[in-house]
Amino acid sequence: MARRKNNHIFVVRSGRVKARLMRRANYEDIMRIKKLLYFVKLDMEENNLPMWDKDYPTKEMIIDDIKNNGVFLYYEYDILKGMFARRRRMPGYMREVAFKPANKPVYISKICVHPKYRNVGHATRIFDFILRYAEVNQFDAIRCSIDKRDTISIEMFEEANFKRKKKIVDCYGKKHVVYEYNMNYEE
C-alpha cells in the first residue's frame, strides 16, 4: 500500500532494507535524473540497444514531466537507483492503437534502473509501485510503449498480464510494442 506525505510516496517496506522510497521529482532533482539517464543510455549503447539517443529524453521533456508531477524517483538509502514517468494524456504516436474504453488511463514511460543496480529486484519494485500507484489513484488502465528490442521489459510486462495491443513506430522512427493493463476487468 502506498502512503502520501507531502511530495513523498512511501512504499511498504519489506525485508531488512528499510530505506526504500519512491517520491515525486522536483526541479532540484534534474541533475540527478540527467546523471541517471546518462548511465542508462551509456549502458544501452554498450549493449548495442540504442533505444534512447542523444535527443531522448531531453532536459525539456524531463522539466515538462516534473512540471506535471509525472516523474517518480526510486531511492534506496538516498541513492537514486531508478525512475519512471507518467502522463495522463496519450502520446500522439499511440493514437492509432485501439485501446479498450477507459475513463481515467495513465501512460507510463522512461522506466529505468541505473545499470550498477540491476538484477537485484529494483525494476520489479518500480513496476509493483506503478501497479499500486494506478490502483490508489483509481486509474482504470495503464498504457505504455516499449522498444521492441527491450526483451527484458517486454517479458516483465507480459508476465504481469499486460496485453499486447499493437506494434507501432513512434515520433522518432523507433519501433515499439504497445501494452495495456486494465484495472477493472480480466480479459
Buried (B, 14 or more C-beta within 10 A) or exposed (E): EBEEEEEEBBBEEEEEEEEBBBBBBEEEBBEBBEEBBEBBBEBBEEEEBBBBEEEBBEEEBBBBBBEEEBBBBBBBEEEBBBBBBBBEEEBEBBEEBEBBEBEEBBBBBBBBBBBEBBEEEBBEBBBBBBEBBBEEEEBBBBBBBBBBBBEEBBEBBEEBEBBEBBEBEBEEEBEBBBBBBBBEEEE
